[in-house]
Amino acid sequence: MIIHVKVKPNSSKQEIENFGEGRYLIYLKSIPENDKANIELIKLLSKELGVPSSSIKIKFGKTSHNKLIEIR
């Protein structure tokens, strides 16, 4: 499964908004340095979707606010 994610790092809240059709807006508390925000993103998606974090991979947009995530 492929999902499209827009990330808002350094936010005061940690929240996932689902817009349907595989589109999400995700607020992260972590700052976008040293991969901290991406690690938090994967953990949050893992918990939300009920899949292990090892099955979630950032395909495109590792350093961007817009990301393409593959879930195996």
C-alpha positions in Angstrom: 0.0 0.0 0.0 1.2 3.5 -0.8 0.1 6.6 1.1 0.8 10.3 0.6 1.8 12.2 3.8 2.3 15.9 4.5 4.3 16.4 7.7 4.3 19.4 10.0 7.4 18.9 12.2 8.1 20.9 15.4 4.4 21.1 16.2 2.9 21.4 19.7 0.8 18.3 19.1 1.3 14.8 17.8 -1.7 14.0 15.6 -2.8 12.2 12.4 -5.5 13.6 10.2 -6.8 11.2 7.6 -8.3 12.8 4.4 -9.2 9.4 2.8 -7.8 7.9 -0.4 -4.4 7.3 1.3 -3.8 11.0 2.1 -2.7 12.1 5.6 -1.6 15.3 7.4 0.6 14.4 10.3 1.8 16.8 13.1 5.0 15.8 14.8 6.7 17.1 17.9 10.2 16.3 16.7 12.4 18.8 14.9 13.5 17.9 11.3 17.1 17.3 12.2 19.2 14.1 12.3 16.2 12.1 11.0 14.2 12.6 14.3 11.0 13.6 12.6 11.1 10.7 10.2 11.7 8.2 13.1 8.7 9.7 15.0 6.6 9.6 11.8 7.3 5.9 11.3 6.5 5.1 14.9 3.3 7.0 14.8 2.1 5.4 11.6 3.1 2.0 12.9 0.9 2.5 16.0 -2.0 4.1 14.0 -2.1 1.4 11.3 -1.3 -1.6 13.5 1.7 -2.7 11.5 5.3 -3.2 12.6 7.6 -0.2 12.0 9.9 -2.4 10.0 7.2 -2.7 7.3 7.0 1.1 6.8 9.4 2.8 4.4 9.8 6.3 3.1 10.0 5.9 -0.7 10.2 9.6 -1.6 10.6 12.9 0.2 12.8 11.9 3.1 13.9 15.6 3.5 10.6 17.1 2.3 7.3 17.9 4.0 5.5 15.9 1.4 6.4 12.2 1.6 5.4 9.0 -0.2 5.2 6.1 2.2 5.2 2.4 1.3 3.6 0.0 3.8 4.4 -3.7 3.2 
